[in-house]
Amino acid sequence: MSMTKEELLKVIDDAIDLEERSIRIYRKHLDTALFWSGLPELKRDQINMHFNFLATESSKHWAKLAALRKKIEKGGKDVY
């Protein structure tokens, strides 16, 4: 199955948008859950540390998607 350049760019745009929105949403929910959890501060800090790692990895993924989009956009190929 193949897709046009525009279709592929749309898929990449959707992935970039999802990457941006998901971390913000998860952060909000996690902060609320941790606030009401009753967990000790050390445990909450550990959970936050892991989430911050996930957010960092998400930023790297976003950058790779953006670079891929730029490369495809500049390329002359129209079928992928």
C-alpha positions, -999 to +999 in steps of 0.1 A: +000+000+000+014+034-009+004+069+000+011+103-015+034+129+000+005+149+013-010+119+029+022+110+046+028+146+058-007+145+073+001+113+092+033+129+105+015+161+115-011+140+134+017+122+152+035+154+161+002+169+174-005+137+195+031+138+209+027+174+220-008+170+235-003+137+253+025+147+276+006+179+287-025+158+294-007+130+312+013+156+333-020+172+344-036+139+353-004+126+370-001+157+391-037+154+403-034+117+410-002+121+430-016+150+449-045+128+461-026+096+463-014+098+498+020+083+487+051+094+506+070+123+491+099+100+481+076+078+461+060+108+444+094+121+435+104+088+420+072+087+399+079+123+388+114+114+379+102+086+356+076+108+340+102+135+334+123+109+316+093+100+295+087+136+287+123+140+276+120+110+254+088+124+239+106+156+231+132+136+212+105+117+193+088+150+184+121+163+171+127+132+149+092+135+135+097+172+127+130+164+110+113+136+090+085+159+080+110+185+068+130+159+048+098+146+031+085+181+024+117+191+007+120+158-013+108+154-048+092+120-043+054+119-042+047+083-035+058+064-003 
